């Protein structure tokens, strides 16, 4: 609060510094109607934000970290969506993130399998003796022919 009993407003640069983001990001958020300044000085064009908007910016950044788009975040923060609509957005994001997690887990297992075959396979002892071309073919074969890829290819073929 200032001496006149009014709440102190923050300039765009001040809010950006407090939130740890760029002024450019705040301008994008304004353009997308996600975070709007409480006041814009017509003479100078300066944008002013309330201290409470720092929480909105922090929420926005947290939602972005979870993978929400600015359009989805605008829907969440606007207060115009029902609880059910917001819950549906969260459930969709949860399913999407779970799918990414499953795919990442499968890739990790695949890498472990390839690494194991490289370390313990028949050709593993002579991989250092191979020419660059032979080694490239061997590694390509390892990557293409593994249980996970075979299961995935068979699964896709069955459902075609």
C-alpha positions as CSV (number, residue, x, y, z in Angstrom):
1,X,0.0,0.0,0.0
2,X,1.3,3.5,-0.8
3,X,0.8,6.7,1.2
4,X,-2.5,7.4,-0.4
5,X,-4.0,4.1,0.8
6,X,-3.9,2.6,-2.7
7,X,-2.3,-0.8,-3.3
8,X,1.1,-0.6,-4.9
9,X,1.1,-1.7,-8.6
10,X,4.0,-3.4,-10.2
11,X,5.4,-2.5,-13.6
12,X,5.7,-5.3,-16.1
13,X,9.5,-5.5,-15.5
14,X,9.0,-5.8,-11.7
15,X,6.5,-8.6,-12.0
16,X,8.6,-10.4,-14.5
17,X,11.6,-10.1,-12.2
18,X,9.6,-11.4,-9.2
19,X,8.2,-14.3,-11.2
20,X,11.6,-15.1,-12.8
21,X,10.3,-14.8,-16.4
22,X,10.8,-12.3,-19.2
23,X,8.8,-9.2,-20.0
24,X,8.3,-10.7,-23.4
25,X,6.6,-13.8,-21.8
26,X,4.2,-11.5,-19.8
27,X,3.3,-9.7,-23.1
28,X,2.6,-13.1,-24.7
29,X,0.4,-14.0,-21.7
30,X,-1.5,-10.7,-22.1
31,X,-1.9,-11.2,-25.9
32,X,-3.3,-14.7,-25.2
33,X,-5.7,-13.3,-22.5
34,X,-4.1,-15.4,-19.8
35,X,-2.6,-12.7,-17.5
36,X,-3.8,-9.1,-18.2
37,X,-2.5,-6.0,-16.5
38,X,-4.9,-4.3,-14.1
39,X,-4.0,-1.0,-15.6
40,X,-2.4,0.3,-18.8
41,X,-1.2,4.0,-18.7
42,X,-2.6,5.5,-21.9
43,X,0.2,8.1,-22.1
44,X,3.2,5.9,-21.6
45,X,1.8,2.5,-22.5
46,X,3.2,1.1,-19.2
47,X,1.5,-2.0,-17.9
48,X,0.8,-2.3,-14.2
49,X,0.0,-5.5,-12.4
50,X,-1.3,-6.2,-8.9
51,X,0.8,-8.1,-6.4
52,X,-1.8,-10.8,-6.4
53,X,-1.1,-11.5,-10.1
54,X,2.3,-12.9,-9.1
55,X,0.4,-15.9,-7.8
56,X,-1.5,-16.2,-11.1
57,X,1.9,-16.1,-13.0
58,X,3.3,-18.7,-10.7
59,X,0.2,-20.9,-11.3
60,X,0.5,-20.4,-15.0
61,X,4.2,-21.5,-14.9
62,X,3.3,-24.6,-12.9
63,X,0.6,-25.5,-15.3
64,X,3.0,-25.0,-18.2
65,X,5.5,-27.3,-16.5
66,X,2.7,-30.0,-16.4
67,X,2.3,-29.6,-20.2
68,X,-0.8,-27.5,-20.4
69,X,-1.0,-25.1,-23.4
70,X,-1.7,-21.4,-22.9
71,X,-5.2,-21.9,-24.3
72,X,-5.9,-24.6,-21.7
73,X,-4.3,-22.4,-18.9
74,X,-6.5,-19.5,-19.9
75,X,-9.6,-21.8,-19.5
76,X,-8.4,-22.9,-16.1
77,X,-7.4,-19.5,-14.7
78,X,-10.3,-17.5,-16.3
79,X,-12.9,-18.7,-13.8
80,X,-15.3,-19.1,-16.7
81,X,-15.2,-22.9,-16.8
82,X,-17.1,-25.2,-14.5
83,X,-15.4,-27.5,-12.0
84,X,-16.4,-30.5,-14.2
85,X,-14.8,-28.9,-17.3
86,X,-11.6,-28.2,-15.4
87,X,-11.5,-31.7,-14.0
88,X,-11.9,-33.0,-17.5
89,X,-8.9,-31.0,-18.7
90,X,-6.9,-32.4,-15.8
91,X,-8.0,-35.9,-16.5
92,X,-7.0,-35.6,-20.2
93,X,-3.6,-34.2,-19.2
94,X,-3.1,-37.0,-16.7
95,X,-3.9,-39.6,-19.5
96,X,-1.5,-37.8,-21.8
97,X,1.3,-37.7,-19.3
98,X,0.7,-41.4,-18.4
99,X,1.1,-42.3,-22.0
100,X,4.4,-40.4,-22.2
101,X,5.5,-42.2,-19.1
102,X,4.7,-45.6,-20.5
103,X,6.4,-44.8,-23.8
104,X,9.5,-43.6,-21.9
105,X,9.5,-46.7,-19.8
106,X,9.4,-48.9,-22.9
107,X,12.3,-46.9,-24.4
108,X,14.3,-47.4,-21.2
109,X,13.7,-51.1,-21.2
110,X,14.6,-51.3,-24.9
111,X,17.9,-49.4,-24.2
112,X,18.7,-51.8,-21.4
113,X,18.0,-54.8,-23.6
114,X,20.3,-53.4,-26.4
115,X,23.0,-52.6,-23.9
116,X,22.7,-56.1,-22.4
117,X,23.0,-57.7,-25.8
118,X,26.0,-55.5,-26.7
119,X,27.7,-56.5,-23.4
120,X,26.8,-60.2,-23.4
121,X,25.9,-61.2,-27.0
122,X,28.0,-63.4,-29.3
123,X,29.3,-60.5,-31.3
124,X,29.9,-58.4,-28.2
125,X,33.5,-59.7,-27.8
126,X,34.4,-58.8,-31.4
127,X,32.5,-55.5,-31.7
128,X,35.8,-53.6,-31.2
129,X,37.4,-55.6,-34.1
130,X,34.6,-54.7,-36.5
131,X,34.9,-52.1,-39.2
132,X,32.9,-49.0,-38.8
133,X,30.4,-50.3,-41.4
134,X,30.1,-53.7,-39.8
135,X,29.6,-52.1,-36.4
136,X,26.9,-49.8,-37.8
137,X,25.0,-52.8,-39.3
138,X,25.3,-54.7,-36.1
139,X,24.0,-51.8,-33.9
140,X,21.2,-51.2,-36.4
141,X,20.2,-54.8,-36.2
142,X,20.2,-54.7,-32.4
143,X,18.0,-51.7,-32.4
144,X,15.5,-53.0,-35.0
145,X,15.3,-56.6,-33.8
146,X,14.4,-56.7,-30.2
147,X,11.5,-58.2,-28.3
148,X,9.7,-54.9,-27.7
149,X,9.9,-53.9,-31.4
150,X,8.7,-57.4,-32.5
151,X,5.8,-57.3,-30.0
152,X,4.8,-53.8,-31.2
153,X,5.0,-54.7,-34.9
154,X,3.0,-57.9,-34.3
155,X,0.4,-56.0,-32.3
156,X,0.1,-53.4,-35.0
157,X,-0.2,-56.0,-37.7
158,X,-2.9,-57.9,-35.8
159,X,-5.0,-54.8,-35.5
160,X,-4.7,-53.7,-39.1
